[in-house]
Amino acid sequence: MTVTTNYAVTGMSCQHCVDSVTAEVGKLAGVEQVQVDLSAGTVSVTSAEAVSLDDVRAAVDEAGFDLADPPIVGEG
Ligand SMILES: [Cu+2]
């Protein structure tokens, strides 16, 4: 059983941004898969259990970006 949550991230503009966000969010405990849609500005995070928004925000910040408002654009 996994949880997938889609986050909106502002400022990503190229593959390097995608790689940075994927790497940082991928370090979070329990995260199994990170998929970035550059054109949509969304990051889909699949994890064994729900990851806290604060942790995702911190990882995105570490990569040099910010979560949009609202930060979560879909779950499933
Ligand atoms: Cu970039």
N, CA, C, O and the ligand as a Tripos MOL2 file, in Angstrom:
@<TRIPOS>MOLECULE
protein
  305   303    77     0     0
PROTEIN
NO_CHARGES

@<TRIPOS>ATOM
      1 N           0.8520   -1.1990    0.0000 N.3       1 MET1
      2 CA          0.0000    0.0000    0.0000 C.3       1 MET1
      3 C           0.8820    1.2420    0.0000 C.2       1 MET1
      4 O           1.6830    1.4550    0.9100 O.2       1 MET1
      5 N           0.7210    2.0400   -1.0190 N.am      2 THR2
      6 CA          1.4970    3.2710   -1.0830 C.3       2 THR2
      7 C           0.5680    4.4670   -1.2530 C.2       2 THR2
      8 O          -0.5860    4.3360   -1.6600 O.2       2 THR2
      9 N           1.1050    5.6170   -0.9320 N.am      3 VAL3
     10 CA          0.3730    6.8700   -1.0630 C.3       3 VAL3
     11 C           1.0900    7.7180   -2.0910 C.2       3 VAL3
     12 O           2.3150    7.8330   -2.0550 O.2       3 VAL3
     13 N           0.3480    8.3120   -3.0020 N.am      4 THR4
     14 CA          0.9410    9.2400   -3.9610 C.3       4 THR4
     15 C           0.2930   10.6100   -3.7820 C.2       4 THR4
     16 O          -0.9290   10.7520   -3.8130 O.2       4 THR4
     17 N           1.1370   11.5960   -3.5970 N.am      5 THR5
     18 CA          0.6430   12.9650   -3.4260 C.3       5 THR5
     19 C           1.3280   13.8610   -4.4470 C.2       5 THR5
     20 O           2.5370   13.7650   -4.6590 O.2       5 THR5
     21 N           0.5480   14.7300   -5.0760 N.am      6 ASN6
     22 CA          1.0870   15.6640   -6.0630 C.3       6 ASN6
     23 C           1.2320   17.0440   -5.4490 C.2       6 ASN6
     24 O           0.2770   17.6210   -4.9290 O.2       6 ASN6
     25 N           2.4440   17.5550   -5.5230 N.am      7 TYR7
     26 CA          2.7390   18.8770   -4.9860 C.3       7 TYR7
     27 C           3.0050   19.8450   -6.1240 C.2       7 TYR7
     28 O           3.5690   19.4690   -7.1520 O.2       7 TYR7
     29 N           2.6000   21.0860   -5.9380 N.am      8 ALA8
     30 CA          2.8980   22.1290   -6.9070 C.3       8 ALA8
     31 C           4.1510   22.8650   -6.4520 C.2       8 ALA8
     32 O           4.2230   23.3600   -5.3270 O.2       8 ALA8
     33 N           5.1400   22.9270   -7.3480 N.am      9 VAL9
     34 CA          6.4160   23.5590   -7.0340 C.3       9 VAL9
     35 C           6.6580   24.6810   -8.0310 C.2       9 VAL9
     36 O           6.5170   24.4950   -9.2400 O.2       9 VAL9
     37 N           7.0240   25.8430   -7.5160 N.am     10 THR10
     38 CA          7.2520   26.9880   -8.3920 C.3      10 THR10
     39 C           8.7310   27.1170   -8.7460 C.2      10 THR10
     40 O           9.6060   26.7800   -7.9500 O.2      10 THR10
     41 N           8.9900   27.6090   -9.9480 N.am     11 GLY11
     42 CA         10.3450   28.0100  -10.3200 C.3      11 GLY11
     43 C          11.1730   26.9960  -11.0800 C.2      11 GLY11
     44 O          12.2690   27.3220  -11.5360 O.2      11 GLY11
     45 N          10.6760   25.7590  -11.2310 N.am     12 MET12
     46 CA         11.4690   24.7630  -11.9590 C.3      12 MET12
     47 C          11.4350   25.0990  -13.4450 C.2      12 MET12
     48 O          10.3670   25.3270  -14.0140 O.2      12 MET12
     49 N          12.6270   25.1280  -14.0770 N.am     13 SER13
     50 CA         12.6640   25.5540  -15.4680 C.3      13 SER13
     51 C          13.4220   24.6290  -16.4110 C.2      13 SER13
     52 O          13.3230   24.7810  -17.6280 O.2      13 SER13
     53 N          14.1660   23.6880  -15.8810 N.am     14 CYS14
     54 CA         14.9370   22.8290  -16.7650 C.3      14 CYS14
     55 C          15.2040   21.4770  -16.1150 C.2      14 CYS14
     56 O          14.7810   21.2230  -14.9870 O.2      14 CYS14
     57 N          15.9030   20.6210  -16.8350 N.am     15 GLN15
     58 CA         16.1560   19.2730  -16.3220 C.3      15 GLN15
     59 C          16.9970   19.2960  -15.0470 C.2      15 GLN15
     60 O          16.8610   18.4280  -14.1850 O.2      15 GLN15
     61 N          17.8550   20.2850  -14.9430 N.am     16 HIS16
     62 CA         18.6600   20.3800  -13.7150 C.3      16 HIS16
     63 C          17.7730   20.6120  -12.4990 C.2      16 HIS16
     64 O          18.0010   20.0330  -11.4370 O.2      16 HIS16
     65 N          16.7720   21.4530  -12.6570 N.am     17 CYS17
     66 CA         15.8170   21.6920  -11.5720 C.3      17 CYS17
     67 C          15.1040   20.3910  -11.2180 C.2      17 CYS17
     68 O          14.9380   20.0520  -10.0460 O.2      17 CYS17
     69 N          14.6910   19.6770  -12.2470 N.am     18 VAL18
     70 CA         14.0030   18.3970  -12.0500 C.3      18 VAL18
     71 C          14.8920   17.4410  -11.2590 C.2      18 VAL18
     72 O          14.4400   16.7960  -10.3130 O.2      18 VAL18
     73 N          16.1450   17.3580  -11.6530 N.am     19 ASP19
     74 CA         17.0730   16.4510  -10.9830 C.3      19 ASP19
     75 C          17.2810   16.8550   -9.5230 C.2      19 ASP19
     76 O          17.3310   15.9920   -8.6470 O.2      19 ASP19
     77 N          17.4030   18.1480   -9.2550 N.am     20 SER20
     78 CA         17.6220   18.6260   -7.8910 C.3      20 SER20
     79 C          16.4420   18.2840   -6.9930 C.2      20 SER20
     80 O          16.6150   17.7810   -5.8820 O.2      20 SER20
     81 N          15.2450   18.5620   -7.4860 N.am     21 VAL21
     82 CA         14.0470   18.2850   -6.6920 C.3      21 VAL21
     83 C          13.8820   16.7770   -6.4830 C.2      21 VAL21
     84 O          13.5480   16.3240   -5.3880 O.2      21 VAL21
     85 N          14.1210   16.0120   -7.5430 N.am     22 THR22
     86 CA         13.9940   14.5600   -7.4350 C.3      22 THR22
     87 C          14.9600   14.0110   -6.3950 C.2      22 THR22
     88 O          14.5930   13.1490   -5.5970 O.2      22 THR22
     89 N          16.1880   14.5060   -6.4010 N.am     23 ALA23
     90 CA         17.1990   14.0230   -5.4660 C.3      23 ALA23
     91 C          16.8430   14.3730   -4.0300 C.2      23 ALA23
     92 O          16.9160   13.5210   -3.1440 O.2      23 ALA23
     93 N          16.4560   15.6280   -3.7950 N.am     24 GLU24
     94 CA         16.1850   16.0560   -2.4130 C.3      24 GLU24
     95 C          14.9260   15.3960   -1.8510 C.2      24 GLU24
     96 O          14.9340   14.9030   -0.7220 O.2      24 GLU24
     97 N          13.8700   15.3850   -2.6160 N.am     25 VAL25
     98 CA         12.6280   14.7730   -2.1280 C.3      25 VAL25
     99 C          12.8240   13.2620   -1.9720 C.2      25 VAL25
    100 O          12.2480   12.6380   -1.0800 O.2      25 VAL25
    101 N          13.6460   12.6880   -2.8540 N.am     26 GLY26
    102 CA         13.9070   11.2550   -2.7950 C.3      26 GLY26
    103 C          14.6530   10.8180   -1.5480 C.2      26 GLY26
    104 O          14.6550    9.6360   -1.2050 O.2      26 GLY26
    105 N          15.2950   11.7770   -0.8600 N.am     27 LYS27
    106 CA         16.0240   11.4500    0.3660 C.3      27 LYS27
    107 C          15.0930   11.2840    1.5630 C.2      27 LYS27
    108 O          15.4910   10.7160    2.5800 O.2      27 LYS27
    109 N          13.8680   11.7700    1.4560 N.am     28 LEU28
    110 CA         12.9510   11.7110    2.5970 C.3      28 LEU28
    111 C          12.6080   10.2680    2.9390 C.2      28 LEU28
    112 O          12.4330    9.4290    2.0560 O.2      28 LEU28
    113 N          12.5160   10.0000    4.2200 N.am     29 ALA29
    114 CA         12.2340    8.6440    4.6920 C.3      29 ALA29
    115 C          10.9070    8.1450    4.1290 C.2      29 ALA29
    116 O           9.8860    8.8310    4.1890 O.2      29 ALA29
    117 N          10.9490    6.9490    3.5890 N.am     30 GLY30
    118 CA          9.7290    6.3110    3.1160 C.3      30 GLY30
    119 C           9.3740    6.6000    1.6730 C.2      30 GLY30
    120 O           8.4910    5.9550    1.1080 O.2      30 GLY30
    121 N          10.0580    7.5730    1.0640 N.am     31 VAL31
    122 CA          9.7320    7.9210   -0.3170 C.3      31 VAL31
    123 C          10.2720    6.8570   -1.2700 C.2      31 VAL31
    124 O          11.4530    6.5100   -1.2340 O.2      31 VAL31
    125 N           9.3940    6.3540   -2.1120 N.am     32 GLU32
    126 CA          9.7770    5.2850   -3.0360 C.3      32 GLU32
    127 C           9.9730    5.7890   -4.4630 C.2      32 GLU32
    128 O          10.7920    5.2580   -5.2120 O.2      32 GLU32
    129 N           9.2180    6.8110   -4.8260 N.am     33 GLN33
    130 CA          9.3240    7.3140   -6.1900 C.3      33 GLN33
    131 C           8.9860    8.7970   -6.2320 C.2      33 GLN33
    132 O           8.0600    9.2590   -5.5660 O.2      33 GLN33
    133 N           9.7540    9.5320   -7.0300 N.am     34 VAL34
    134 CA          9.5000   10.9540   -7.2450 C.3      34 VAL34
    135 C           9.4280   11.1860   -8.7430 C.2      34 VAL34
    136 O          10.3560   10.8430   -9.4770 O.2      34 VAL34
    137 N           8.3300   11.7650   -9.1950 N.am     35 GLN35
    138 CA          8.2040   12.0620  -10.6170 C.3      35 GLN35
    139 C           7.8430   13.5330  -10.7820 C.2      35 GLN35
    140 O           6.8450   14.0130  -10.2450 O.2      35 GLN35
    141 N           8.6750   14.2280  -11.5330 N.am     36 VAL36
    142 CA          8.4650   15.6540  -11.7560 C.3      36 VAL36
    143 C           7.8940   15.8800  -13.1500 C.2      36 VAL36
    144 O           8.4140   15.3680  -14.1410 O.2      36 VAL36
    145 N           6.8200   16.6520  -13.2050 N.am     37 ASP37
    146 CA          6.2720   17.0980  -14.4860 C.3      37 ASP37
    147 C           6.6700   18.5630  -14.6300 C.2      37 ASP37
    148 O           6.0620   19.4550  -14.0380 O.2      37 ASP37
    149 N           7.6960   18.7810  -15.4250 N.am     38 LEU38
    150 CA          8.2660   20.1250  -15.5410 C.3      38 LEU38
    151 C           7.2630   21.1330  -16.1060 C.2      38 LEU38
    152 O           7.1460   22.2460  -15.5950 O.2      38 LEU38
    153 N           6.5440   20.7440  -17.1570 N.am     39 SER39
    154 CA          5.6250   21.6950  -17.7860 C.3      39 SER39
    155 C           4.4540   22.0420  -16.8730 C.2      39 SER39
    156 O           3.9420   23.1610  -16.9060 O.2      39 SER39
    157 N           4.0310   21.0710  -16.0550 N.am     40 ALA40
    158 CA          2.9190   21.3230  -15.1400 C.3      40 ALA40
    159 C           3.3910   21.9310  -13.8210 C.2      40 ALA40
    160 O           2.5940   22.4890  -13.0670 O.2      40 ALA40
    161 N           4.6880   21.8220  -13.5490 N.am     41 GLY41
    162 CA          5.2140   22.3190  -12.2810 C.3      41 GLY41
    163 C           4.7520   21.4920  -11.0960 C.2      41 GLY41
    164 O           4.5250   22.0190  -10.0060 O.2      41 GLY41
    165 N           4.6140   20.1980  -11.3160 N.am     42 THR42
    166 CA          4.1660   19.3360  -10.2270 C.3      42 THR42
    167 C           5.1890   18.2450   -9.9340 C.2      42 THR42
    168 O           5.9490   17.8130  -10.8000 O.2      42 THR42
    169 N           5.1730   17.8230   -8.6840 N.am     43 VAL43
    170 CA          6.0530   16.7500   -8.2230 C.3      43 VAL43
    171 C           5.1730   15.6840   -7.5800 C.2      43 VAL43
    172 O           4.4850   15.9400   -6.5930 O.2      43 VAL43
    173 N           5.2090   14.5020   -8.1500 N.am     44 SER44
    174 CA          4.4110   13.3940   -7.6500 C.3      44 SER44
    175 C           5.2970   12.5260   -6.7610 C.2      44 SER44
    176 O           6.3170   11.9930   -7.2000 O.2      44 SER44
    177 N           4.8840   12.3980   -5.5040 N.am     45 VAL45
    178 CA          5.6890   11.6710   -4.5210 C.3      45 VAL45
    179 C           4.9340   10.4220   -4.0800 C.2      45 VAL45
    180 O           3.8330   10.5040   -3.5360 O.2      45 VAL45
    181 N           5.5440    9.2700   -4.3220 N.am     46 THR46
    182 CA          4.9550    8.0090   -3.8920 C.3      46 THR46
    183 C           5.7470    7.4890   -2.6940 C.2      46 THR46
    184 O           6.9730    7.3880   -2.7380 O.2      46 THR46
    185 N           5.0230    7.1640   -1.6280 N.am     47 SER47
    186 CA          5.6900    6.7280   -0.4080 C.3      47 SER47
    187 C           4.8740    5.6490    0.2820 C.2      47 SER47
    188 O           3.6800    5.4850    0.0310 O.2      47 SER47
    189 N           5.5500    4.9210    1.1590 N.am     48 ALA48
    190 CA          4.8770    3.8400    1.8770 C.3      48 ALA48
    191 C           3.8170    4.4060    2.8160 C.2      48 ALA48
    192 O           2.7470    3.8230    2.9900 O.2      48 ALA48
    193 N           4.1320    5.5480    3.4150 N.am     49 GLU49
    194 CA          3.1710    6.2540    4.2560 C.3      49 GLU49
    195 C           3.2080    7.7140    3.8610 C.2      49 GLU49
    196 O           4.1660    8.1710    3.2370 O.2      49 GLU49
    197 N           2.1780    8.4410    4.2200 N.am     50 ALA50
    198 CA          2.1330    9.8510    3.8750 C.3      50 ALA50
    199 C           3.3530   10.5710    4.4570 C.2      50 ALA50
    200 O           3.7100   10.3780    5.6190 O.2      50 ALA50
    201 N           3.9750   11.3950    3.6350 N.am     51 VAL51
    202 CA          5.1130   12.2000    4.0620 C.3      51 VAL51
    203 C           4.5650   13.5440    4.5370 C.2      51 VAL51
    204 O           3.6320   14.0840    3.9440 O.2      51 VAL51
    205 N           5.1460   14.0750    5.6010 N.am     52 SER52
    206 CA          4.6120   15.3370    6.1160 C.3      52 SER52
    207 C           4.9080   16.4820    5.1590 C.2      52 SER52
    208 O           5.9520   16.5360    4.5090 O.2      52 SER52
    209 N           3.9560   17.3820    5.1010 N.am     53 LEU53
    210 CA          4.1060   18.5430    4.2210 C.3      53 LEU53
    211 C           5.3500   19.3400    4.5930 C.2      53 LEU53
    212 O           6.0460   19.8500    3.7150 O.2      53 LEU53
    213 N           5.6310   19.4510    5.8730 N.am     54 ASP54
    214 CA          6.8120   20.1970    6.3170 C.3      54 ASP54
    215 C           8.0920   19.5790    5.7690 C.2      54 ASP54
    216 O           9.0130   20.2910    5.3700 O.2      54 ASP54
    217 N           8.1430   18.2400    5.7510 N.am     55 ASP55
    218 CA          9.3320   17.5610    5.2380 C.3      55 ASP55
    219 C           9.4830   17.7940    3.7430 C.2      55 ASP55
    220 O          10.5880   18.0310    3.2550 O.2      55 ASP55
    221 N           8.3740   17.7270    3.0170 N.am     56 VAL56
    222 CA          8.4350   17.9640    1.5700 C.3      56 VAL56
    223 C           8.8340   19.4030    1.2980 C.2      56 VAL56
    224 O           9.6330   19.6800    0.4040 O.2      56 VAL56
    225 N           8.2750   20.3110    2.0730 N.am     57 ARG57
    226 CA          8.6020   21.7350    1.9040 C.3      57 ARG57
    227 C          10.0960   21.9710    2.1340 C.2      57 ARG57
    228 O          10.7410   22.7170    1.3990 O.2      57 ARG57
    229 N          10.6310   21.3190    3.1710 N.am     58 ALA58
    230 CA         12.0480   21.4850    3.4900 C.3      58 ALA58
    231 C          12.9330   20.9270    2.3730 C.2      58 ALA58
    232 O          13.9500   21.5240    2.0230 O.2      58 ALA58
    233 N          12.5400   19.7850    1.8190 N.am     59 ALA59
    234 CA         13.3250   19.1730    0.7420 C.3      59 ALA59
    235 C          13.2820   20.0210   -0.5180 C.2      59 ALA59
    236 O          14.3010   20.2030   -1.1850 O.2      59 ALA59
    237 N          12.1070   20.5390   -0.8440 N.am     60 VAL60
    238 CA         11.9670   21.3970   -2.0230 C.3      60 VAL60
    239 C          12.7810   22.6740   -1.8290 C.2      60 VAL60
    240 O          13.4190   23.1670   -2.7600 O.2      60 VAL60
    241 N          12.7490   23.1970   -0.6110 N.am     61 ASP61
    242 CA         13.5330   24.3880   -0.2880 C.3      61 ASP61
    243 C          15.0240   24.1030   -0.4350 C.2      61 ASP61
    244 O          15.7770   24.9260   -0.9560 O.2      61 ASP61
    245 N          15.4370   22.9360    0.0280 N.am     62 GLU62
    246 CA         16.8430   22.5320   -0.0630 C.3      62 GLU62
    247 C          17.2980   22.4730   -1.5210 C.2      62 GLU62
    248 O          18.4470   22.7810   -1.8410 O.2      62 GLU62
    249 N          16.3810   22.0740   -2.3920 N.am     63 ALA63
    250 CA         16.6820   22.0010   -3.8260 C.3      63 ALA63
    251 C          16.6880   23.3890   -4.4710 C.2      63 ALA63
    252 O          17.1350   23.5470   -5.6070 O.2      63 ALA63
    253 N          16.1940   24.3830   -3.7490 N.am     64 GLY64
    254 CA         16.2150   25.7480   -4.2540 C.3      64 GLY64
    255 C          14.8920   26.2620   -4.7930 C.2      64 GLY64
    256 O          14.8430   27.2500   -5.5260 O.2      64 GLY64
    257 N          13.8100   25.5690   -4.4140 N.am     65 PHE65
    258 CA         12.4870   25.9620   -4.9360 C.3      65 PHE65
    259 C          11.4920   26.0970   -3.7920 C.2      65 PHE65
    260 O          11.8080   25.8340   -2.6320 O.2      65 PHE65
    261 N          10.2790   26.5140   -4.1520 N.am     66 ASP66
    262 CA          9.2250   26.6910   -3.1580 C.3      66 ASP66
    263 C           7.9790   25.9420   -3.5780 C.2      66 ASP66
    264 O           7.7130   25.7630   -4.7670 O.2      66 ASP66
    265 N           7.2180   25.5050   -2.5850 N.am     67 LEU67
    266 CA          5.9090   24.9500   -2.8730 C.3      67 LEU67
    267 C           4.9740   26.0950   -3.2170 C.2      67 LEU67
    268 O           5.0750   27.1900   -2.6640 O.2      67 LEU67
    269 N           4.0630   25.8230   -4.1380 N.am     68 ALA68
    270 CA          3.0760   26.8300   -4.5060 C.3      68 ALA68
    271 C           1.9920   26.8910   -3.4270 C.2      68 ALA68
    272 O           2.0490   26.1570   -2.4410 O.2      68 ALA68
    273 N           1.0290   27.7500   -3.6150 N.am     69 ASP69
    274 CA         -0.0870   27.8850   -2.6960 C.3      69 ASP69
    275 C          -1.3790   27.7140   -3.5000 C.2      69 ASP69
    276 O          -1.6810   28.5820   -4.3180 O.2      69 ASP69
    277 N          -2.1310   26.6780   -3.3170 N.am     70 PRO70
    278 CA         -1.9360   25.6000   -2.3310 C.3      70 PRO70
    279 C          -0.8380   24.6330   -2.7670 C.2      70 PRO70
    280 O          -0.6030   24.4630   -3.9630 O.2      70 PRO70
    281 N          -0.1670   24.0020   -1.8130 N.am     71 PRO71
    282 CA          0.9550   23.1360   -2.1250 C.3      71 PRO71
    283 C           0.5680   21.7720   -2.6620 C.2      71 PRO71
    284 O           1.3260   21.1650   -3.4200 O.2      71 PRO71
    285 N          -0.5910   21.2900   -2.2830 N.am     72 ILE72
    286 CA         -1.0030   19.9580   -2.7130 C.3      72 ILE72
    287 C          -2.1110   20.0720   -3.7560 C.2      72 ILE72
    288 O          -3.1480   20.6960   -3.5280 O.2      72 ILE72
    289 N          -1.8580   19.4470   -4.9130 N.am     73 VAL73
    290 CA         -2.8100   19.5760   -6.0200 C.3      73 VAL73
    291 C          -3.4740   18.2480   -6.3720 C.2      73 VAL73
    292 O          -4.1990   18.1620   -7.3630 O.2      73 VAL73
    293 N          -3.2390   17.2420   -5.5910 N.am     74 GLY74
    294 CA         -3.9190   15.9830   -5.8530 C.3      74 GLY74
    295 C          -3.3350   14.8520   -5.0430 C.2      74 GLY74
    296 O          -2.1360   14.8170   -4.7670 O.2      74 GLY74
    297 N          -4.1990   13.9270   -4.6640 N.am     75 GLU75
    298 CA         -3.7540   12.7520   -3.9210 C.3      75 GLU75
    299 C          -4.4370   11.5310   -4.4920 C.2      75 GLU75
    300 O          -5.5420   11.6020   -5.0290 O.2      75 GLU75
    301 N          -3.7530   10.4110   -4.3630 N.am     76 GLY76
    302 CA         -4.4040    9.2010   -4.8240 C.3      76 GLY76
    303 C          -3.4700    8.0110   -4.6770 C.2      76 GLY76
    304 O          -3.8430    6.8880   -5.0160 O.2      76 GLY76
    305 CU         16.8370   24.2410  -13.9160 Cu       77 CU77
@<TRIPOS>BOND
     1     1     2 1
     2     2     3 1
     3     3     4 2
     4     3     5 am
     5     5     6 1
     6     6     7 1
     7     7     8 2
     8     7     9 am
     9     9    10 1
    10    10    11 1
    11    11    12 2
    12    11    13 am
    13    13    14 1
    14    14    15 1
    15    15    16 2
    16    15    17 am
    17    17    18 1
    18    18    19 1
    19    19    20 2
    20    19    21 am
    21    21    22 1
    22    22    23 1
    23    23    24 2
    24    23    25 am
    25    25    26 1
    26    26    27 1
    27    27    28 2
    28    27    29 am
    29    29    30 1
    30    30    31 1
    31    31    32 2
    32    31    33 am
    33    33    34 1
    34    34    35 1
    35    35    36 2
    36    35    37 am
    37    37    38 1
    38    38    39 1
    39    39    40 2
    40    39    41 am
    41    41    42 1
    42    42    43 1
    43    43    44 2
    44    43    45 am
    45    45    46 1
    46    46    47 1
    47    47    48 2
    48    47    49 am
    49    49    50 1
    50    50    51 1
    51    51    52 2
    52    51    53 am
    53    53    54 1
    54    54    55 1
    55    55    56 2
    56    55    57 am
    57    57    58 1
    58    58    59 1
    59    59    60 2
    60    59    61 am
    61    61    62 1
    62    62    63 1
    63    63    64 2
    64    63    65 am
    65    65    66 1
    66    66    67 1
    67    67    68 2
    68    67    69 am
    69    69    70 1
    70    70    71 1
    71    71    72 2
    72    71    73 am
    73    73    74 1
    74    74    75 1
    75    75    76 2
    76    75    77 am
    77    77    78 1
    78    78    79 1
    79    79    80 2
    80    79    81 am
    81    81    82 1
    82    82    83 1
    83    83    84 2
    84    83    85 am
    85    85    86 1
    86    86    87 1
    87    87    88 2
    88    87    89 am
    89    89    90 1
    90    90    91 1
    91    91    92 2
    92    91    93 am
    93    93    94 1
    94    94    95 1
    95    95    96 2
    96    95    97 am
    97    97    98 1
    98    98    99 1
    99    99   100 2
   100    99   101 am
   101   101   102 1
   102   102   103 1
   103   103   104 2
   104   103   105 am
   105   105   106 1
   106   106   107 1
   107   107   108 2
   108   107   109 am
   109   109   110 1
   110   110   111 1
   111   111   112 2
   112   111   113 am
   113   113   114 1
   114   114   115 1
   115   115   116 2
   116   115   117 am
   117   117   118 1
   118   118   119 1
   119   119   120 2
   120   119   121 am
   121   121   122 1
   122   122   123 1
   123   123   124 2
   124   123   125 am
   125   125   126 1
   126   126   127 1
   127   127   128 2
   128   127   129 am
   129   129   130 1
   130   130   131 1
   131   131   132 2
   132   131   133 am
   133   133   134 1
   134   134   135 1
   135   135   136 2
   136   135   137 am
   137   137   138 1
   138   138   139 1
   139   139   140 2
   140   139   141 am
   141   141   142 1
   142   142   143 1
   143   143   144 2
   144   143   145 am
   145   145   146 1
   146   146   147 1
   147   147   148 2
   148   147   149 am
   149   149   150 1
   150   150   151 1
   151   151   152 2
   152   151   153 am
   153   153   154 1
   154   154   155 1
   155   155   156 2
   156   155   157 am
   157   157   158 1
   158   158   159 1
   159   159   160 2
   160   159   161 am
   161   161   162 1
   162   162   163 1
   163   163   164 2
   164   163   165 am
   165   165   166 1
   166   166   167 1
   167   167   168 2
   168   167   169 am
   169   169   170 1
   170   170   171 1
   171   171   172 2
   172   171   173 am
   173   173   174 1
   174   174   175 1
   175   175   176 2
   176   175   177 am
   177   177   178 1
   178   178   179 1
   179   179   180 2
   180   179   181 am
   181   181   182 1
   182   182   183 1
   183   183   184 2
   184   183   185 am
   185   185   186 1
   186   186   187 1
   187   187   188 2
   188   187   189 am
   189   189   190 1
   190   190   191 1
   191   191   192 2
   192   191   193 am
   193   193   194 1
   194   194   195 1
   195   195   196 2
   196   195   197 am
   197   197   198 1
   198   198   199 1
   199   199   200 2
   200   199   201 am
   201   201   202 1
   202   202   203 1
   203   203   204 2
   204   203   205 am
   205   205   206 1
   206   206   207 1
   207   207   208 2
   208   207   209 am
   209   209   210 1
   210   210   211 1
   211   211   212 2
   212   211   213 am
   213   213   214 1
   214   214   215 1
   215   215   216 2
   216   215   217 am
   217   217   218 1
   218   218   219 1
   219   219   220 2
   220   219   221 am
   221   221   222 1
   222   222   223 1
   223   223   224 2
   224   223   225 am
   225   225   226 1
   226   226   227 1
   227   227   228 2
   228   227   229 am
   229   229   230 1
   230   230   231 1
   231   231   232 2
   232   231   233 am
   233   233   234 1
   234   234   235 1
   235   235   236 2
   236   235   237 am
   237   237   238 1
   238   238   239 1
   239   239   240 2
   240   239   241 am
   241   241   242 1
   242   242   243 1
   243   243   244 2
   244   243   245 am
   245   245   246 1
   246   246   247 1
   247   247   248 2
   248   247   249 am
   249   249   250 1
   250   250   251 1
   251   251   252 2
   252   251   253 am
   253   253   254 1
   254   254   255 1
   255   255   256 2
   256   255   257 am
   257   257   258 1
   258   258   259 1
   259   259   260 2
   260   259   261 am
   261   261   262 1
   262   262   263 1
   263   263   264 2
   264   263   265 am
   265   265   266 1
   266   266   267 1
   267   267   268 2
   268   267   269 am
   269   269   270 1
   270   270   271 1
   271   271   272 2
   272   271   273 am
   273   273   274 1
   274   274   275 1
   275   275   276 2
   276   275   277 am
   277   277   278 1
   278   278   279 1
   279   279   280 2
   280   279   281 am
   281   281   282 1
   282   282   283 1
   283   283   284 2
   284   283   285 am
   285   285   286 1
   286   286   287 1
   287   287   288 2
   288   287   289 am
   289   289   290 1
   290   290   291 1
   291   291   292 2
   292   291   293 am
   293   293   294 1
   294   294   295 1
   295   295   296 2
   296   295   297 am
   297   297   298 1
   298   298   299 1
   299   299   300 2
   300   299   301 am
   301   301   302 1
   302   302   303 1
   303   303   304 2
@<TRIPOS>SUBSTRUCTURE
     1 MET1         2 RESIDUE 1 A MET
     2 THR2         6 RESIDUE 1 A THR
     3 VAL3        10 RESIDUE 1 A VAL
     4 THR4        14 RESIDUE 1 A THR
     5 THR5        18 RESIDUE 1 A THR
     6 ASN6        22 RESIDUE 1 A ASN
     7 TYR7        26 RESIDUE 1 A TYR
     8 ALA8        30 RESIDUE 1 A ALA
     9 VAL9        34 RESIDUE 1 A VAL
    10 THR10       38 RESIDUE 1 A THR
    11 GLY11       42 RESIDUE 1 A GLY
    12 MET12       46 RESIDUE 1 A MET
    13 SER13       50 RESIDUE 1 A SER
    14 CYS14       54 RESIDUE 1 A CYS
    15 GLN15       58 RESIDUE 1 A GLN
    16 HIS16       62 RESIDUE 1 A HIS
    17 CYS17       66 RESIDUE 1 A CYS
    18 VAL18       70 RESIDUE 1 A VAL
    19 ASP19       74 RESIDUE 1 A ASP
    20 SER20       78 RESIDUE 1 A SER
    21 VAL21       82 RESIDUE 1 A VAL
    22 THR22       86 RESIDUE 1 A THR
    23 ALA23       90 RESIDUE 1 A ALA
    24 GLU24       94 RESIDUE 1 A GLU
    25 VAL25       98 RESIDUE 1 A VAL
    26 GLY26      102 RESIDUE 1 A GLY
    27 LYS27      106 RESIDUE 1 A LYS
    28 LEU28      110 RESIDUE 1 A LEU
    29 ALA29      114 RESIDUE 1 A ALA
    30 GLY30      118 RESIDUE 1 A GLY
    31 VAL31      122 RESIDUE 1 A VAL
    32 GLU32      126 RESIDUE 1 A GLU
    33 GLN33      130 RESIDUE 1 A GLN
    34 VAL34      134 RESIDUE 1 A VAL
    35 GLN35      138 RESIDUE 1 A GLN
    36 VAL36      142 RESIDUE 1 A VAL
    37 ASP37      146 RESIDUE 1 A ASP
    38 LEU38      150 RESIDUE 1 A LEU
    39 SER39      154 RESIDUE 1 A SER
    40 ALA40      158 RESIDUE 1 A ALA
    41 GLY41      162 RESIDUE 1 A GLY
    42 THR42      166 RESIDUE 1 A THR
    43 VAL43      170 RESIDUE 1 A VAL
    44 SER44      174 RESIDUE 1 A SER
    45 VAL45      178 RESIDUE 1 A VAL
    46 THR46      182 RESIDUE 1 A THR
    47 SER47      186 RESIDUE 1 A SER
    48 ALA48      190 RESIDUE 1 A ALA
    49 GLU49      194 RESIDUE 1 A GLU
    50 ALA50      198 RESIDUE 1 A ALA
    51 VAL51      202 RESIDUE 1 A VAL
    52 SER52      206 RESIDUE 1 A SER
    53 LEU53      210 RESIDUE 1 A LEU
    54 ASP54      214 RESIDUE 1 A ASP
    55 ASP55      218 RESIDUE 1 A ASP
    56 VAL56      222 RESIDUE 1 A VAL
    57 ARG57      226 RESIDUE 1 A ARG
    58 ALA58      230 RESIDUE 1 A ALA
    59 ALA59      234 RESIDUE 1 A ALA
    60 VAL60      238 RESIDUE 1 A VAL
    61 ASP61      242 RESIDUE 1 A ASP
    62 GLU62      246 RESIDUE 1 A GLU
    63 ALA63      250 RESIDUE 1 A ALA
    64 GLY64      254 RESIDUE 1 A GLY
    65 PHE65      258 RESIDUE 1 A PHE
    66 ASP66      262 RESIDUE 1 A ASP
    67 LEU67      266 RESIDUE 1 A LEU
    68 ALA68      270 RESIDUE 1 A ALA
    69 ASP69      274 RESIDUE 1 A ASP
    70 PRO70      278 RESIDUE 1 A PRO
    71 PRO71      282 RESIDUE 1 A PRO
    72 ILE72      286 RESIDUE 1 A ILE
    73 VAL73      290 RESIDUE 1 A VAL
    74 GLY74      294 RESIDUE 1 A GLY
    75 GLU75      298 RESIDUE 1 A GLU
    76 GLY76      302 RESIDUE 1 A GLY
    77 CU77       305 GROUP 0 **** ****
